[in-house]
Amino acid sequence: MRIANHIVGSGTAVLAGSGTASRGIPQVCCGMLLLYTAGIFQDYLRRRDTRVVACLSANPNAPLSKISSATGLNHDRVASSLQRLITDGLVIAETGPSAPARLYRLAH
């Protein structure tokens, strides 16, 4: 009986908002939600990067505009993926025939 009353009493304290436990539970819930959301965003970035890599596999030495039209992603998103892939050493950027143009290819 005493254990049951203690457990029920603790649960009531948490639900009623008294003590430090009532502040800890929302913080834990918010933290879990943040981790879950970050995980979903990372999955989205991986899928987007995979589309860019697949495009470069089929079209080596492609400019940003060609990658963008082939993947259906806007220029900014493709540029972001390319920068991440270059940093990871998966993609190489080279200067094209005209000075400002950059061509991208997969690293071997």
N, CA and C atoms as a LAMMPS dump frame, in Angstrom:
ITEM: TIMESTEP
0
ITEM: NUMBER OF ATOMS
324
ITEM: BOX BOUNDS ff ff ff
-5.0000000000000000e+02 5.0000000000000000e+02
-5.0000000000000000e+02 5.0000000000000000e+02
-5.0000000000000000e+02 5.0000000000000000e+02
ITEM: ATOMS id mol type element x y z
1 1 1 N 0.806 -1.199 0
2 1 2 C 0 0 0
3 1 3 C 0.855 1.271 0
4 2 1 N 1.902 1.279 0.827
5 2 2 C 2.736 2.47 0.897
6 2 3 C 3.441 2.738 -0.423
7 3 1 N 3.922 1.679 -1.081
8 3 2 C 4.614 1.865 -2.367
9 3 3 C 3.642 2.426 -3.39
10 4 1 N 2.436 1.883 -3.439
11 4 2 C 1.439 2.373 -4.392
12 4 3 C 1.108 3.829 -4.127
13 5 1 N 0.946 4.216 -2.856
14 5 2 C 0.66 5.619 -2.531
15 5 3 C 1.818 6.52 -2.917
16 6 1 N 3.051 6.044 -2.713
17 6 2 C 4.227 6.844 -3.064
18 6 3 C 4.305 7.067 -4.577
19 7 1 N 4.058 5.995 -5.342
20 7 2 C 4.095 6.107 -6.805
21 7 3 C 2.992 7.024 -7.298
22 8 1 N 1.785 6.837 -6.799
23 8 2 C 0.672 7.697 -7.206
24 8 3 C 0.939 9.129 -6.785
25 9 1 N 1.468 9.312 -5.578
26 9 2 C 1.782 10.659 -5.097
27 9 3 C 2.827 11.333 -5.963
28 10 1 N 3.85 10.594 -6.389
29 10 2 C 4.878 11.169 -7.258
30 10 3 C 4.301 11.552 -8.608
31 11 1 N 3.459 10.696 -9.152
32 11 2 C 2.819 10.989 -10.427
33 11 3 C 1.944 12.215 -10.342
34 12 1 N 1.238 12.361 -9.223
35 12 2 C 0.378 13.524 -9.023
36 12 3 C 1.222 14.785 -8.933
37 13 1 N 2.369 14.684 -8.259
38 13 2 C 3.242 15.855 -8.141
39 13 3 C 3.748 16.296 -9.514
40 14 1 N 4.083 15.332 -10.361
41 14 2 C 4.556 15.664 -11.702
42 14 3 C 3.452 16.302 -12.511
43 15 1 N 2.264 15.705 -12.469
44 15 2 C 1.142 16.248 -13.231
45 15 3 C 0.662 17.578 -12.684
46 16 1 N 0.756 17.766 -11.385
47 16 2 C 0.291 19.006 -10.767
48 16 3 C 1.279 20.147 -10.984
49 17 1 N 2.522 19.822 -11.303
50 17 2 C 3.486 20.871 -11.588
51 17 3 C 4.327 21.281 -10.41
52 18 1 N 4.376 20.47 -9.373
53 18 2 C 5.209 20.838 -8.229
54 18 3 C 6.535 20.115 -8.298
55 19 1 N 7.581 20.75 -7.813
56 19 2 C 8.889 20.109 -7.737
57 19 3 C 9.668 20.198 -9.035
58 20 1 N 10.886 19.665 -8.988
59 20 2 C 11.764 19.736 -10.141
60 20 3 C 11.387 18.732 -11.221
61 21 1 N 10.693 17.664 -10.844
62 21 2 C 10.298 16.654 -11.833
63 21 3 C 9.369 17.252 -12.882
64 22 1 N 8.527 18.193 -12.473
65 22 2 C 7.578 18.779 -13.424
66 22 3 C 8.286 19.619 -14.478
67 23 1 N 9.449 20.158 -14.148
68 23 2 C 10.21 20.917 -15.137
69 23 3 C 11.065 20.002 -15.998
70 24 1 N 11.492 18.88 -15.467
71 24 2 C 12.363 17.968 -16.189
72 24 3 C 11.657 17.228 -17.301
73 25 1 N 10.416 16.841 -17.076
74 25 2 C 9.686 16.066 -18.091
75 25 3 C 9.458 16.874 -19.36
76 26 1 N 8.98 18.11 -19.296
77 26 2 C 8.836 18.879 -20.548
78 26 3 C 10.174 19.101 -21.253
79 27 1 N 11.236 19.295 -20.475
80 27 2 C 12.545 19.483 -21.088
81 27 3 C 12.989 18.227 -21.822
82 28 1 N 12.75 17.077 -21.21
83 28 2 C 13.102 15.81 -21.857
84 28 3 C 12.27 15.632 -23.118
85 29 1 N 10.975 15.93 -23.03
86 29 2 C 10.104 15.795 -24.207
87 29 3 C 10.55 16.727 -25.332
88 30 1 N 10.894 17.956 -24.999
89 30 2 C 11.363 18.906 -26.016
90 30 3 C 12.685 18.438 -26.613
91 31 1 N 13.559 17.903 -25.777
92 31 2 C 14.837 17.396 -26.266
93 31 3 C 14.649 16.234 -27.22
94 32 1 N 13.741 15.322 -26.875
95 32 2 C 13.47 14.176 -27.748
96 32 3 C 12.871 14.648 -29.075
97 33 1 N 11.963 15.608 -29.009
98 33 2 C 11.355 16.137 -30.228
99 33 3 C 12.407 16.805 -31.106
100 34 1 N 13.333 17.53 -30.499
101 34 2 C 14.402 18.185 -31.25
102 34 3 C 15.297 17.149 -31.929
103 35 1 N 15.662 16.086 -31.212
104 35 2 C 16.479 15.03 -31.807
105 35 3 C 15.748 14.343 -32.947
106 36 1 N 14.459 14.101 -32.76
107 36 2 C 13.658 13.457 -33.804
108 36 3 C 13.597 14.342 -35.045
109 37 1 N 13.356 15.63 -34.848
110 37 2 C 13.283 16.576 -35.96
111 37 3 C 14.634 16.672 -36.669
112 38 1 N 15.717 16.719 -35.906
113 38 2 C 17.057 16.784 -36.501
114 38 3 C 17.327 15.525 -37.321
115 39 1 N 16.881 14.377 -36.832
116 39 2 C 17.048 13.123 -37.561
117 39 3 C 16.303 13.129 -38.879
118 40 1 N 15.089 13.655 -38.878
119 40 2 C 14.3 13.746 -40.11
120 40 3 C 14.991 14.669 -41.103
121 41 1 N 15.523 15.794 -40.617
122 41 2 C 16.206 16.744 -41.496
123 41 3 C 17.472 16.117 -42.087
124 42 1 N 18.217 15.369 -41.268
125 42 2 C 19.417 14.692 -41.769
126 42 3 C 19.056 13.671 -42.842
127 43 1 N 17.941 12.959 -42.663
128 43 2 C 17.483 12.009 -43.685
129 43 3 C 17.17 12.732 -44.986
130 44 1 N 16.523 13.898 -44.882
131 44 2 C 16.195 14.686 -46.065
132 44 3 C 17.472 15.1 -46.794
133 45 1 N 18.477 15.571 -46.033
134 45 2 C 19.734 15.986 -46.657
135 45 3 C 20.43 14.809 -47.335
136 46 1 N 20.402 13.637 -46.7
137 46 2 C 21.023 12.452 -47.31
138 46 3 C 20.325 12.078 -48.613
139 47 1 N 19.003 12.133 -48.624
140 47 2 C 18.261 11.813 -49.857
141 47 3 C 18.583 12.824 -50.951
142 48 1 N 18.663 14.096 -50.584
143 48 2 C 18.983 15.138 -51.554
144 48 3 C 20.393 14.944 -52.085
145 49 1 N 21.351 14.681 -51.214
146 49 2 C 22.731 14.45 -51.64
147 49 3 C 22.824 13.23 -52.539
148 50 1 N 22.038 12.2 -52.251
149 50 2 C 22.034 10.987 -53.077
150 50 3 C 21.552 11.3 -54.481
151 51 1 N 20.561 12.169 -54.604
152 51 2 C 20.085 12.574 -55.936
153 51 3 C 21.18 13.293 -56.714
154 52 1 N 21.935 14.143 -56.024
155 52 2 C 23.025 14.871 -56.678
156 52 3 C 24.126 13.899 -57.104
157 53 1 N 24.482 12.954 -56.24
158 53 2 C 25.511 11.968 -56.581
159 53 3 C 25.062 11.114 -57.759
160 54 1 N 23.81 10.693 -57.778
161 54 2 C 23.294 9.892 -58.895
162 54 3 C 23.371 10.675 -60.195
163 55 1 N 23.063 11.958 -60.139
164 55 2 C 23.144 12.801 -61.329
165 55 3 C 24.588 12.905 -61.819
166 56 1 N 25.527 13.119 -60.889
167 56 2 C 26.932 13.236 -61.273
168 56 3 C 27.491 11.916 -61.784
169 57 1 N 26.94 10.819 -61.324
170 57 2 C 27.369 9.515 -61.812
171 57 3 C 27.001 9.352 -63.287
172 58 1 N 25.835 9.846 -63.648
173 58 2 C 25.37 9.754 -65.035
174 58 3 C 25.904 10.893 -65.901
175 59 1 N 26.255 12.014 -65.284
176 59 2 C 26.691 13.21 -66.014
177 59 3 C 27.968 13.78 -65.409
178 60 1 N 29.12 13.151 -65.617
179 60 2 C 30.354 13.707 -65.054
180 60 3 C 30.679 15.061 -65.688
181 61 1 N 31.353 15.895 -64.929
182 61 2 C 31.713 17.248 -65.373
183 61 3 C 30.494 18.081 -65.734
184 62 1 N 29.493 18.031 -64.866
185 62 2 C 28.259 18.787 -65.085
186 62 3 C 28.305 20.115 -64.342
187 63 1 N 27.783 21.167 -64.951
188 63 2 C 27.676 22.441 -64.238
189 63 3 C 26.475 22.415 -63.288
190 64 1 N 26.439 23.361 -62.391
191 64 2 C 25.362 23.46 -61.408
192 64 3 C 23.988 23.491 -62.068
193 65 1 N 23.859 24.248 -63.144
194 65 2 C 22.554 24.377 -63.813
195 65 3 C 22.054 23.029 -64.339
196 66 1 N 22.951 22.222 -64.876
197 66 2 C 22.552 20.908 -65.405
198 66 3 C 22.152 19.968 -64.265
199 67 1 N 22.89 20.011 -63.161
200 67 2 C 22.555 19.17 -62.006
201 67 3 C 21.2 19.579 -61.447
202 68 1 N 20.98 20.876 -61.381
203 68 2 C 19.712 21.397 -60.866
204 68 3 C 18.536 20.947 -61.72
205 69 1 N 18.654 21.069 -63.029
206 69 2 C 17.537 20.672 -63.898
207 69 3 C 17.358 19.156 -63.918
208 70 1 N 18.453 18.397 -63.835
209 70 2 C 18.35 16.935 -63.859
210 70 3 C 17.73 16.373 -62.577
211 71 1 N 17.999 17.023 -61.446
212 71 2 C 17.47 16.534 -60.168
213 71 3 C 16.122 17.15 -59.806
214 72 1 N 15.801 18.28 -60.427
215 72 2 C 14.558 18.974 -60.076
216 72 3 C 14.688 19.804 -58.803
217 73 1 N 15.907 19.998 -58.346
218 73 2 C 16.161 20.804 -57.144
219 73 3 C 16.581 22.205 -57.554
220 74 1 N 16.258 23.199 -56.727
221 74 2 C 16.662 24.561 -57.09
222 74 3 C 18.176 24.732 -56.901
223 75 1 N 18.716 25.773 -57.504
224 75 2 C 20.169 25.999 -57.525
225 75 3 C 20.777 26.058 -56.123
226 76 1 N 20.106 26.754 -55.194
227 76 2 C 20.646 26.901 -53.844
228 76 3 C 20.773 25.562 -53.128
229 77 1 N 19.793 24.705 -53.306
230 77 2 C 19.834 23.39 -52.643
231 77 3 C 20.912 22.499 -53.251
232 78 1 N 21.044 22.556 -54.56
233 78 2 C 22.099 21.783 -55.217
234 78 3 C 23.465 22.297 -54.772
235 79 1 N 23.627 23.608 -54.723
236 79 2 C 24.9 24.199 -54.286
237 79 3 C 25.226 23.777 -52.852
238 80 1 N 24.227 23.734 -51.999
239 80 2 C 24.423 23.302 -50.609
240 80 3 C 24.862 21.837 -50.551
241 81 1 N 24.194 20.997 -51.328
242 81 2 C 24.569 19.576 -51.372
243 81 3 C 25.975 19.407 -51.929
244 82 1 N 26.291 20.132 -52.995
245 82 2 C 27.627 20.035 -53.583
246 82 3 C 28.703 20.451 -52.587
247 83 1 N 28.45 21.525 -51.851
248 83 2 C 29.433 21.982 -50.863
249 83 3 C 29.661 20.913 -49.799
250 84 1 N 28.587 20.283 -49.334
251 84 2 C 28.702 19.223 -48.333
252 84 3 C 29.462 18.023 -48.904
253 85 1 N 29.163 17.652 -50.151
254 85 2 C 29.82 16.511 -50.794
255 85 3 C 31.291 16.795 -51.094
256 86 1 N 31.619 18.039 -51.428
257 86 2 C 33.019 18.437 -51.635
258 86 3 C 33.774 18.342 -50.31
259 87 1 N 33.174 18.852 -49.251
260 87 2 C 33.789 18.794 -47.923
261 87 3 C 34.044 17.351 -47.492
262 88 1 N 33.126 16.46 -47.832
263 88 2 C 33.264 15.037 -47.487
264 88 3 C 34.211 14.294 -48.425
265 89 1 N 34.688 14.973 -49.478
266 89 2 C 35.63 14.36 -50.397
267 89 3 C 34.997 13.456 -51.441
268 90 1 N 33.691 13.563 -51.633
269 90 2 C 32.988 12.719 -52.604
270 90 3 C 32.875 13.363 -53.978
271 91 1 N 32.972 14.686 -54.022
272 91 2 C 32.815 15.428 -55.275
273 91 3 C 34.001 16.371 -55.438
274 92 1 N 34.4 16.568 -56.677
275 92 2 C 35.481 17.495 -57.011
276 92 3 C 34.918 18.589 -57.905
277 93 1 N 35.233 19.831 -57.575
278 93 2 C 34.829 20.977 -58.394
279 93 3 C 36.029 21.427 -59.213
280 94 1 N 35.809 21.638 -60.496
281 94 2 C 36.872 22.093 -61.391
282 94 3 C 36.387 23.308 -62.148
283 95 1 N 37.326 24.14 -62.562
284 95 2 C 36.976 25.306 -63.361
285 95 3 C 36.686 24.855 -64.782
286 96 1 N 35.587 25.335 -65.316
287 96 2 C 35.194 24.969 -66.674
288 96 3 C 35.939 25.788 -67.711
289 97 1 N 35.572 25.608 -68.986
290 97 2 C 36.23 26.322 -70.073
291 97 3 C 36.126 27.846 -69.925
292 98 1 N 35 28.324 -69.444
293 98 2 C 34.878 29.76 -69.169
294 98 3 C 35.133 29.95 -67.676
295 99 1 N 35.914 30.958 -67.326
296 99 2 C 36.449 31.138 -65.973
297 99 3 C 35.426 31.012 -64.831
298 100 1 N 34.274 31.68 -64.881
299 100 2 C 33.405 31.583 -63.702
300 100 3 C 32.664 30.239 -63.584
301 101 1 N 32.58 29.512 -64.677
302 101 2 C 31.828 28.248 -64.649
303 101 3 C 32.607 27.18 -63.891
304 102 1 N 31.896 26.45 -63.052
305 102 2 C 32.509 25.335 -62.341
306 102 3 C 31.822 24.069 -62.788
307 103 1 N 32.61 23.029 -62.96
308 103 2 C 32.091 21.721 -63.326
309 103 3 C 32.321 20.774 -62.14
310 104 1 N 31.39 19.879 -61.933
311 104 2 C 31.457 18.974 -60.79
312 104 3 C 31.494 17.524 -61.283
313 105 1 N 32.302 16.726 -60.601
314 105 2 C 32.382 15.313 -60.906
315 105 3 C 32.615 14.543 -59.615
316 106 1 N 32.33 13.259 -59.657
317 106 2 C 32.571 12.416 -58.505
318 106 3 C 34.064 12.157 -58.357
319 107 1 N 34.531 12.108 -57.135
320 107 2 C 35.928 11.755 -56.86
321 107 3 C 36.052 10.243 -57.022
322 108 1 N 37.179 9.786 -57.529
323 108 2 C 37.345 8.333 -57.734
324 108 3 C 38.138 7.73 -56.624
